[in-house]
């Protein structure tokens, strides 16, 4: 296989041939004939394959189904950008592309536009500047924003009795209207999909994306292209809502989604009714099934990159999916914070930043960050368990996140393992805080086993290792409890652009990002689990062999004693974490006389 540098060396030898061919494409074919009818060709389409040349009539007819292609007109010396509207292209709605029989003249579509247009001072630009968008003022046009750029398009609406409203006709044709009464601007579904994907993968903000669209439309004078940045932000929010309702099965029925219903979750974690039998109302488990299959494993963490400024007009904000995805519902969360007691807890372990900085506030910020829960084994965010921080990473914030995570589709699950960086402090009075709050709850009969991630636990006192490390928790397997640190990376890409958004808008952007993170986990989980299974089989064989070799060197009576002590420690760890101290390494100093005798001998 050739290296990249070898390809580049070949390219240097071929560069002149390629650049000459590129310049040839800037001119029409020698015969200058239309590709369809063989008449004189004038227009070249940059959207059609191989950029064919068309006459005026063929250019119009060939683009009836491709109205957003960009074309150029041959002037005799060069190709000049123009518009399909100049060749007489009209878009007819609701009649399969044919004119409406009830519309006798185009003037029936003339009305006062409801969208506010910007005022462009053409005196600021050179004479003779040709921008397709601002030309052809004799005909009313609708501004259409597409992946290929911003277009002025002549649209004929249907005026038959019983016809849909104008905005619905646009939507039916794959155009999302920017307003509902008399729309002047619309966005193609493809440009909205493209923006949302760019936003997910590249962290592209709406401002940067629309700036790119303007430059695609006019590379020399992008400021002459109509500014639809605000409309893009609003319609993108609406499009997100439409997509989420459709994906999660609420578009074809009248049922309203409940908390967390517009969010994906881990397909491998135990979920009654999905991958566990719920025929009797609880998760039924055969006697020979290991308990870890019916254990929900969670990890908690906070992220201080996802800041949010105070909104300008909070009372006028509109939420589209409040509490329906990952971010918790606003009203109930604020009610919990209003009554929760803000206890300042001094750490009796090492000097942990998350404990000591819990009440650090920043006045310019409405939210100093976000926190929540994810499944510790596969790294999927738990729906309706992400909260905003008002100061630092306070217990009242994480209590609400944990409570929501433990109650998300856990009917019949009686065991949960919960990893948190400061669990040695956080878990001390967790049950008391839950019992004293009307907004917090855990499923009846569920045991919560606290743990600390294997990276963070080494920053604690030595005693925390045996009490909280995953190596000493039955049913965890090989898990580090640190996976949520990796999940913040994708959110950190989008957090800067969400910092100044309105509160509902920011939450919707974060919801969509977390939903996409879970989706990518789902489509890759088969390969991931197969790889992990192979590693586990090999690791289990090696560990079994090592254990057998060690076990053979120990007296049988001692093995029986150790197994009994282990059973007692595991049974008592929930009420008394110090019961796990039997795993500590005990070193006793020998007496001097015995040491001297050993040396002499």
C-alpha positions as CSV (number, residue, x, y, z in Angstrom):
1,X,0.0,0.0,0.0
2,X,1.3,3.4,-0.9
3,X,1.9,6.0,1.7
4,X,0.2,9.5,1.7
5,X,3.4,11.1,0.6
6,X,3.8,8.8,-2.3
7,X,0.4,9.8,-3.5
8,X,1.4,13.5,-3.2
9,X,4.5,12.9,-5.2
10,X,2.4,11.4,-8.0
11,X,0.1,14.4,-7.7
12,X,2.9,16.9,-8.3
13,X,3.6,15.2,-11.6
14,X,-0.1,15.3,-12.6
15,X,-0.9,18.8,-11.2
16,X,-0.6,20.7,-14.5
17,X,-2.9,18.3,-16.3
18,X,-5.6,18.6,-13.6
19,X,-5.4,22.4,-13.5
20,X,-5.6,22.7,-17.3
21,X,-8.7,20.5,-17.3
22,X,-10.2,22.6,-14.6
23,X,-9.8,25.7,-16.6
24,X,-11.4,24.0,-19.7
25,X,-14.5,23.4,-17.6
26,X,-14.8,27.2,-17.2
27,X,-15.9,27.4,-20.8
28,X,-18.8,25.9,-22.7
29,X,-18.4,23.0,-25.1
30,X,-17.1,23.9,-28.5
31,X,-20.5,23.2,-30.1
32,X,-22.4,25.1,-27.3
33,X,-25.4,22.9,-27.8
34,X,-28.1,22.0,-25.3
35,X,-27.7,18.6,-23.8
36,X,-31.4,17.8,-24.3
37,X,-32.7,19.4,-27.5
38,X,-29.4,20.3,-29.2
39,X,-30.3,23.9,-29.6
40,X,-28.0,26.7,-28.6
41,X,-27.0,26.2,-24.9
42,X,-26.8,29.2,-22.6
43,X,-27.1,27.9,-19.0
44,X,-24.8,25.6,-17.1
45,X,-26.2,23.8,-14.0
46,X,-23.7,23.3,-11.2
47,X,-26.0,20.9,-9.4
48,X,-26.6,18.4,-12.2
49,X,-23.9,15.7,-12.8
50,X,-21.2,16.8,-15.2
51,X,-22.6,20.4,-15.2
52,X,-24.5,20.1,-18.5
53,X,-25.4,23.0,-20.8
54,X,-29.1,23.8,-21.4
55,X,-31.1,26.1,-23.5
56,X,-33.6,28.4,-21.7
57,X,-36.6,26.1,-22.2
58,X,-34.8,22.8,-21.3
59,X,-33.2,24.4,-18.3
60,X,-36.7,25.3,-17.0
61,X,-38.3,21.9,-17.7
62,X,-35.3,19.9,-16.5
63,X,-35.3,21.7,-13.1
64,X,-38.9,21.5,-12.3
65,X,-38.0,18.8,-9.8
66,X,-34.7,20.4,-8.9
67,X,-35.6,24.0,-8.2
68,X,-32.6,24.6,-5.9
69,X,-29.8,23.9,-8.3
70,X,-27.5,26.8,-8.9
71,X,-27.0,27.8,-12.6
72,X,-24.8,30.2,-14.5
73,X,-25.4,32.0,-17.8
74,X,-22.8,32.3,-20.6
75,X,-22.2,35.9,-21.4
76,X,-19.9,35.4,-24.3
77,X,-16.7,35.6,-22.3
78,X,-17.5,33.9,-19.0
79,X,-20.3,32.2,-17.0
80,X,-22.2,34.6,-14.7
81,X,-24.2,33.3,-11.8
82,X,-28.0,33.7,-12.2
83,X,-31.2,32.3,-10.9
84,X,-33.7,29.6,-12.2
85,X,-36.3,32.2,-11.6
86,X,-34.8,34.1,-14.6
87,X,-35.5,31.2,-16.9
88,X,-39.2,31.3,-15.8
89,X,-39.2,28.5,-13.3
90,X,-42.2,28.4,-11.0
91,X,-42.9,25.9,-8.2
92,X,-46.6,24.7,-8.2
93,X,-47.8,23.2,-4.9
94,X,-50.4,20.5,-4.2
95,X,-50.9,19.4,-7.8
96,X,-47.9,17.3,-8.5
97,X,-46.0,20.2,-10.0
98,X,-48.7,21.3,-12.3
99,X,-50.5,24.7,-12.1
100,X,-53.5,24.9,-9.8
101,X,-56.7,24.9,-12.0
102,X,-58.4,27.3,-9.5
103,X,-55.6,29.9,-9.9
104,X,-56.3,32.1,-12.9
105,X,-53.5,34.6,-12.5
106,X,-50.4,34.9,-10.5
107,X,-51.5,38.1,-8.8
108,X,-53.7,35.9,-6.5
109,X,-50.5,35.2,-4.6
110,X,-49.6,38.8,-4.0
111,X,-50.0,39.9,-0.4
112,X,-48.2,41.8,2.3
113,X,-45.4,39.5,3.6
114,X,-45.5,38.7,7.3
115,X,-41.8,38.0,7.6
116,X,-39.7,41.1,8.3
117,X,-37.0,41.5,5.6
118,X,-33.7,43.3,6.1
119,X,-32.9,46.5,4.4
120,X,-29.9,46.3,2.1
121,X,-28.3,49.5,0.9
122,X,-27.2,48.7,-2.6
123,X,-25.2,52.0,-2.8
124,X,-22.6,50.3,-0.6
125,X,-21.8,47.9,-3.4
126,X,-20.3,48.4,-6.9
127,X,-22.5,49.1,-9.9
128,X,-23.4,46.1,-12.0
129,X,-23.2,43.7,-9.1
130,X,-25.5,40.8,-9.9
131,X,-26.9,38.8,-7.0
132,X,-29.7,36.4,-8.1
133,X,-31.6,36.9,-4.9
134,X,-32.2,40.6,-5.3
135,X,-32.9,40.5,-9.0
136,X,-36.3,40.0,-10.7
137,X,-38.2,42.3,-8.5
138,X,-41.1,42.3,-11.0
139,X,-42.2,38.9,-9.8
140,X,-43.1,38.1,-6.1
141,X,-40.6,35.5,-4.8
142,X,-40.2,33.4,-1.7
143,X,-36.8,33.1,-0.1
144,X,-35.8,29.5,0.2
145,X,-32.8,28.4,2.2
146,X,-31.2,25.2,1.0
147,X,-27.9,23.4,1.4
148,X,-26.9,24.8,-2.0
149,X,-27.5,28.4,-0.8
150,X,-30.3,31.0,-0.5
151,X,-32.7,31.1,-3.5
152,X,-35.4,33.4,-4.7
153,X,-38.2,31.2,-6.0
154,X,-41.5,31.9,-7.6
155,X,-44.1,29.7,-5.8
156,X,-47.7,29.2,-6.9
157,X,-50.0,28.0,-4.2
158,X,-53.1,25.9,-4.5
159,X,-56.4,27.8,-4.2
160,X,-58.8,25.0,-4.6
161,X,-61.7,24.7,-2.1
162,X,-60.5,22.9,1.0
163,X,-56.8,23.5,0.1
164,X,-54.3,23.5,3.0
165,X,-53.1,26.8,4.5
166,X,-50.1,28.3,2.8
167,X,-47.7,27.3,5.5
168,X,-49.0,23.7,5.4
169,X,-48.7,23.6,1.6
170,X,-45.0,24.6,1.9
171,X,-44.4,22.0,4.6
172,X,-46.1,19.3,2.5
173,X,-43.6,20.1,-0.2
174,X,-40.6,19.6,2.1
175,X,-40.2,23.3,2.9
176,X,-40.4,24.5,6.6
177,X,-42.0,27.9,6.7
178,X,-40.5,30.6,8.9
179,X,-43.9,32.0,9.7
180,X,-47.5,30.6,9.5
181,X,-49.8,33.3,8.1
182,X,-48.1,34.6,5.0
183,X,-44.7,33.0,4.8
184,X,-42.0,34.7,2.8
185,X,-39.1,32.5,3.9
186,X,-38.8,28.7,4.1
187,X,-36.1,26.2,4.8
188,X,-35.8,22.9,3.0
189,X,-35.9,19.8,5.1
190,X,-32.4,18.9,3.8
191,X,-30.8,22.1,5.0
192,X,-32.3,21.7,8.5
193,X,-31.1,18.1,8.6
194,X,-27.7,19.2,7.4
195,X,-27.5,21.9,10.1
196,X,-28.5,19.6,12.9
197,X,-25.9,17.0,11.8
198,X,-23.2,19.7,11.5
199,X,-24.2,20.9,15.0
200,X,-23.9,17.4,16.4
201,X,-20.7,16.3,14.7
202,X,-18.7,19.6,14.3
203,X,-20.3,21.8,17.0
204,X,-21.3,24.3,14.2
205,X,-23.3,27.2,15.6
206,X,-26.3,28.5,13.7
207,X,-24.5,31.8,13.0
208,X,-21.5,30.0,11.5
209,X,-23.6,27.7,9.5
210,X,-25.7,30.5,8.0
211,X,-22.6,32.5,7.3
212,X,-21.4,29.5,5.2
213,X,-24.7,29.4,3.4
214,X,-24.4,33.1,2.5
215,X,-20.9,32.6,1.2
216,X,-22.1,29.6,-0.9
217,X,-24.8,32.0,-2.4
218,X,-22.4,34.9,-3.1
219,X,-18.7,34.4,-2.4
220,X,-17.9,38.0,-3.2
221,X,-20.8,39.9,-1.6
222,X,-22.3,37.5,1.1
223,X,-23.7,40.5,3.0
224,X,-26.1,41.1,0.1
225,X,-27.7,37.7,0.8
226,X,-30.8,38.0,3.0
227,X,-30.0,37.4,6.7
228,X,-32.2,34.5,7.9
229,X,-30.0,33.6,10.9
230,X,-32.8,34.2,13.5
231,X,-35.3,32.2,11.4
232,X,-32.8,29.4,11.2
233,X,-32.4,29.2,14.9
234,X,-36.2,29.1,15.5
235,X,-37.0,26.6,12.7
236,X,-34.2,24.3,13.8
237,X,-35.8,24.1,17.3
238,X,-39.1,23.3,15.7
239,X,-37.5,20.7,13.4
240,X,-35.7,19.0,16.4
241,X,-39.1,18.6,18.1
242,X,-40.7,17.2,15.0
243,X,-37.8,14.7,14.5
244,X,-37.9,13.6,18.2
245,X,-41.7,13.1,18.2
246,X,-41.4,11.0,15.0
247,X,-38.4,8.9,16.1
248,X,-40.0,8.0,19.4
249,X,-43.4,7.1,18.1
250,X,-45.5,10.1,19.1
251,X,-46.1,11.5,15.6
252,X,-48.8,9.1,14.6
253,X,-50.9,9.1,17.7
254,X,-52.4,11.6,20.1
255,X,-50.6,10.3,23.2
256,X,-48.6,13.0,24.9
257,X,-45.0,12.0,25.8
258,X,-44.1,11.7,29.5
259,X,-40.9,12.5,31.2
260,X,-37.9,11.0,29.4
261,X,-40.1,9.6,26.6
262,X,-38.2,11.6,23.9
263,X,-34.9,10.1,24.8
264,X,-33.0,6.9,23.9
265,X,-31.4,4.7,26.6
266,X,-29.0,1.9,26.8
267,X,-30.2,-1.3,25.0
268,X,-28.0,-3.6,27.2
269,X,-28.9,-2.3,30.6
270,X,-31.8,-4.1,32.4
271,X,-35.1,-2.5,31.5
272,X,-38.4,-4.1,32.5
273,X,-40.7,-4.3,29.5
274,X,-37.8,-4.0,27.0
275,X,-35.2,-6.6,27.7
276,X,-36.7,-8.0,31.0
277,X,-40.0,-9.9,31.4
278,X,-42.7,-7.8,33.0
279,X,-45.6,-10.1,32.6
280,X,-46.3,-10.2,36.3
281,X,-45.7,-6.5,36.9
282,X,-42.2,-7.0,38.1
283,X,-38.9,-8.1,36.6
284,X,-39.0,-11.9,37.0
285,X,-35.6,-13.6,37.4
286,X,-35.0,-17.4,37.2
287,X,-33.2,-18.8,40.1
288,X,-30.1,-19.7,38.2
289,X,-29.7,-16.2,36.7
290,X,-26.8,-14.2,38.1
291,X,-27.9,-11.1,40.1
292,X,-25.7,-8.8,38.1
293,X,-28.0,-9.2,35.1
294,X,-30.7,-7.5,37.1
295,X,-28.5,-4.7,38.5
296,X,-28.6,-1.1,37.3
297,X,-25.1,0.3,37.2
298,X,-24.9,4.1,37.3
299,X,-22.2,6.7,37.3
300,X,-22.7,10.3,38.5
301,X,-20.6,13.4,37.5
302,X,-20.7,17.1,36.9
303,X,-19.4,19.2,34.0
304,X,-18.6,22.9,34.5
305,X,-18.0,23.6,30.8
306,X,-21.7,23.7,30.1
307,X,-22.2,27.2,31.6
308,X,-25.2,29.4,30.9
309,X,-25.6,33.1,31.1
310,X,-28.7,34.7,32.6
311,X,-31.4,35.1,29.9
312,X,-32.5,38.5,28.8
313,X,-36.2,38.0,29.1
314,X,-36.9,34.7,31.1
315,X,-40.6,35.3,31.5
316,X,-41.1,35.3,27.7
317,X,-39.3,32.1,26.9
318,X,-41.1,29.1,25.4
319,X,-40.1,25.5,26.0
320,X,-40.9,22.8,23.4
321,X,-39.8,19.6,25.2
322,X,-39.4,20.6,28.8
323,X,-38.5,17.4,30.8
324,X,-39.3,15.1,27.9
325,X,-35.7,14.1,27.1
326,X,-32.6,14.2,29.3
327,X,-32.7,17.6,31.1
328,X,-35.2,17.4,34.0
329,X,-38.5,19.3,34.0
330,X,-38.0,22.9,35.1
331,X,-40.9,23.5,37.5
332,X,-40.5,20.4,39.8
333,X,-36.7,20.8,39.9
334,X,-37.0,24.4,41.0
335,X,-39.5,23.4,43.7
336,X,-37.1,20.8,45.0
337,X,-34.3,23.4,45.1
338,X,-36.5,25.8,47.0
339,X,-37.1,23.5,49.9
340,X,-33.9,21.5,49.9
341,X,-31.5,22.3,52.8
342,X,-28.1,23.5,51.6
343,X,-25.8,21.7,54.1
344,X,-22.1,22.7,53.9
345,X,-20.3,19.4,54.5
346,X,-16.7,19.4,55.5
347,X,-14.8,16.5,53.9
348,X,-13.2,14.1,56.4
349,X,-11.5,12.4,53.5
350,X,-8.9,14.2,51.3
351,X,-9.4,17.8,50.2
352,X,-11.9,17.1,47.4
353,X,-12.6,20.0,45.1
354,X,-16.2,18.9,44.4
355,X,-17.0,19.0,48.1
356,X,-15.3,22.1,49.2
357,X,-16.4,24.1,46.1
358,X,-20.0,23.0,46.2
359,X,-21.2,26.5,47.1
360,X,-19.0,28.5,44.8
361,X,-21.2,30.9,42.8
362,X,-20.7,33.1,39.8
363,X,-23.1,36.0,39.5
364,X,-23.1,36.3,35.8
365,X,-24.2,32.7,35.2
366,X,-27.6,31.3,35.6
367,X,-26.0,27.8,35.5
368,X,-22.4,27.1,36.4
369,X,-22.6,23.6,34.7
370,X,-24.6,20.5,34.5
371,X,-24.6,17.1,36.3
372,X,-26.4,13.8,36.0
373,X,-26.2,10.1,35.5
374,X,-25.2,7.6,32.9
375,X,-25.0,3.8,32.8
376,X,-21.5,3.0,34.1
377,X,-20.9,0.0,31.8
378,X,-21.9,1.3,28.4
379,X,-21.8,5.0,28.8
380,X,-25.4,6.0,27.9
381,X,-27.0,9.1,29.5
382,X,-30.0,8.2,31.6
383,X,-33.2,10.0,30.4
384,X,-34.6,12.8,32.7
385,X,-31.6,12.8,35.0
386,X,-29.5,15.8,33.9
387,X,-29.7,18.9,36.1
388,X,-28.3,22.4,36.1
389,X,-25.9,23.7,38.8
390,X,-26.8,27.1,40.3
391,X,-23.5,27.3,42.3
392,X,-21.1,24.4,42.5
393,X,-21.7,20.6,42.4
394,X,-24.1,20.6,45.4
395,X,-25.6,17.5,47.0
396,X,-29.2,18.9,46.4
397,X,-28.5,18.9,42.6
398,X,-27.0,15.5,42.5
399,X,-29.7,14.1,44.8
400,X,-32.4,15.1,42.3
401,X,-30.5,13.6,39.3
402,X,-29.9,10.3,41.1
403,X,-33.5,10.1,42.2
404,X,-34.7,10.5,38.7
405,X,-32.2,8.0,37.3
406,X,-33.1,5.3,39.9
407,X,-36.8,5.7,39.0
408,X,-36.4,5.5,35.3
409,X,-37.9,2.2,34.2
410,X,-36.6,0.2,37.1
411,X,-39.8,-1.6,38.3
412,X,-38.7,-4.8,39.9
413,X,-35.0,-4.1,39.9
414,X,-33.8,-4.3,43.5
415,X,-30.1,-3.5,43.2
416,X,-28.2,-0.5,41.9
417,X,-24.5,0.2,41.9
418,X,-23.8,3.9,41.9
419,X,-20.3,5.4,41.2
420,X,-19.5,9.0,42.2
421,X,-16.2,10.7,42.6
422,X,-16.9,11.7,46.3
423,X,-19.2,8.8,47.3
424,X,-17.3,8.5,50.6
425,X,-18.9,11.9,51.6
426,X,-22.0,12.0,49.4
427,X,-23.4,8.6,50.5
428,X,-23.2,9.3,54.3
429,X,-26.6,11.0,54.6
430,X,-28.1,10.1,51.3
431,X,-31.0,8.1,52.7
432,X,-31.8,10.9,55.2
433,X,-31.9,13.5,52.5
434,X,-34.2,11.4,50.4
435,X,-36.5,10.5,53.3
436,X,-36.9,14.2,54.3
437,X,-37.8,15.5,50.8
438,X,-41.2,15.2,49.0
439,X,-39.4,15.5,45.7
440,X,-36.9,12.7,46.1
441,X,-37.5,9.0,46.1
442,X,-35.9,5.6,45.4
443,X,-37.8,2.5,44.4
444,X,-39.0,0.5,47.4
445,X,-36.7,-2.4,48.2
446,X,-33.8,-1.2,46.1
447,X,-30.3,-1.4,47.6
448,X,-27.9,1.3,46.4
449,X,-24.2,0.2,46.6
450,X,-21.9,3.2,46.5
451,X,-18.6,3.1,44.6
452,X,-15.8,5.4,43.4
453,X,-14.2,5.3,40.0
454,X,-10.8,3.6,39.9
455,X,-9.0,6.7,38.8
456,X,-10.5,9.0,41.4
457,X,-10.3,6.6,44.3
458,X,-6.6,6.8,44.4
459,X,-7.0,10.5,45.3
460,X,-8.8,9.5,48.4
461,X,-7.5,8.1,51.7
462,X,-6.2,4.6,51.6
463,X,-9.3,3.2,53.4
464,X,-11.6,4.4,50.6
465,X,-10.0,1.9,48.2
466,X,-11.4,-1.3,49.7
467,X,-14.7,0.4,50.7
468,X,-15.6,1.9,47.4
469,X,-13.4,0.6,44.5
470,X,-15.2,-1.5,41.9
471,X,-12.7,-4.3,42.5
472,X,-14.5,-5.2,45.8
473,X,-18.1,-4.9,44.6
474,X,-19.8,-8.1,43.6
475,X,-21.3,-8.1,40.1
476,X,-19.4,-5.1,38.7
477,X,-16.9,-7.1,36.6
478,X,-14.1,-5.1,35.1
479,X,-15.5,-1.6,35.2
480,X,-13.7,1.6,36.0
481,X,-16.6,3.9,36.9
482,X,-15.1,6.8,35.0
483,X,-16.9,6.5,31.7
484,X,-18.9,9.7,32.2
485,X,-15.7,11.7,31.9
486,X,-15.5,10.7,28.2
487,X,-19.2,11.6,27.6
488,X,-18.6,15.2,28.4
489,X,-16.2,15.6,25.4
490,X,-19.0,15.8,22.8
491,X,-21.1,18.2,25.0
492,X,-18.1,20.4,25.5
493,X,-17.9,21.0,21.7
494,X,-21.4,22.5,21.7
495,X,-21.5,24.1,25.1
496,X,-19.8,27.4,24.1
497,X,-22.4,28.2,21.4
498,X,-25.2,27.2,23.9
499,X,-23.8,29.5,26.6
500,X,-25.8,32.5,25.5
501,X,-29.0,30.8,24.2
502,X,-32.3,31.1,26.0
503,X,-32.8,28.6,28.7
504,X,-35.2,26.3,26.9
505,X,-33.2,26.5,23.6
506,X,-30.0,25.5,25.5
507,X,-31.7,22.5,27.1
508,X,-33.1,21.4,23.8
509,X,-29.6,21.6,22.2
510,X,-28.1,19.6,25.1
511,X,-30.9,17.1,24.9
512,X,-30.4,16.5,21.2
513,X,-26.7,16.1,21.7
514,X,-27.1,13.5,24.5
515,X,-29.7,11.7,22.5
516,X,-27.3,11.5,19.6
517,X,-24.6,10.2,21.9
518,X,-26.8,7.4,23.1
519,X,-27.8,6.6,19.5
520,X,-24.2,6.3,18.4
521,X,-23.6,4.0,21.4
522,X,-26.6,1.8,20.3
523,X,-25.5,1.3,16.7
524,X,-21.9,0.5,17.8
525,X,-22.8,-1.7,20.8
526,X,-22.8,-5.0,19.0
527,X,-19.2,-4.6,17.9
528,X,-18.3,-3.2,21.3
529,X,-19.8,-6.0,23.3
530,X,-18.3,-8.7,21.1
531,X,-14.8,-7.2,21.6
532,X,-15.4,-6.9,25.4
533,X,-16.7,-10.5,25.5
534,X,-13.5,-11.9,23.9
535,X,-11.4,-9.9,26.3
536,X,-13.5,-11.1,29.2
537,X,-13.2,-14.7,28.3
538,X,-9.4,-14.5,28.0
539,X,-9.1,-12.5,31.2
540,X,-11.4,-14.8,33.1
541,X,-9.2,-17.8,32.1
542,X,-6.0,-16.1,33.2
543,X,-7.6,-15.0,36.4
544,X,-9.0,-18.4,37.2
545,X,-5.6,-20.0,36.7
546,X,-3.8,-17.5,38.9
547,X,-6.5,-17.9,41.6
548,X,-6.2,-21.7,41.5
549,X,-2.4,-21.5,41.9
550,X,-2.8,-19.1,44.9
551,X,-5.6,-21.2,46.4
552,X,-3.4,-24.3,46.4
553,X,-0.8,-22.6,48.6
554,X,-3.3,-21.7,51.4
555,X,-4.5,-24.0,54.1
556,X,-8.2,-25.2,53.6
557,X,-9.2,-24.0,57.1
558,X,-7.9,-20.5,56.3
559,X,-9.9,-20.4,53.0
560,X,-13.1,-21.3,54.9
561,X,-12.5,-18.6,57.4
562,X,-11.8,-16.0,54.8
563,X,-14.9,-16.9,52.8
564,X,-17.0,-16.5,56.0
565,X,-15.4,-13.1,56.7
566,X,-16.0,-12.0,53.1
567,X,-19.7,-13.0,53.3
568,X,-20.2,-11.0,56.5
569,X,-18.4,-7.9,55.0
570,X,-20.4,-7.9,51.8
571,X,-23.6,-8.3,53.8
572,X,-22.8,-5.3,56.1
573,X,-21.2,-2.9,53.6
574,X,-24.4,-1.0,53.0
575,X,-24.9,-0.1,56.6
576,X,-21.2,0.0,57.6
577,X,-18.6,0.7,54.9
578,X,-15.8,-0.1,57.4
579,X,-16.8,-3.7,57.3
580,X,-14.8,-3.9,54.0
581,X,-11.6,-3.0,55.9
582,X,-10.9,-6.7,56.2
583,X,-9.5,-6.4,52.6
584,X,-6.9,-4.0,53.8
585,X,-3.3,-5.2,53.9
586,X,-2.3,-5.8,57.5
587,X,1.4,-5.7,58.4
588,X,2.6,-6.5,61.9
589,X,6.0,-5.6,63.2
590,X,8.0,-8.6,64.3
591,X,9.7,-8.6,67.7
592,X,13.4,-7.7,67.7
593,X,14.5,-10.9,69.4
594,X,12.8,-13.1,66.8
595,X,14.4,-11.1,64.0
596,X,17.8,-11.4,65.6
597,X,17.4,-15.2,65.9
598,X,16.4,-15.4,62.3
599,X,19.4,-13.4,61.2
600,X,21.8,-15.6,63.2
601,X,20.3,-18.8,61.9
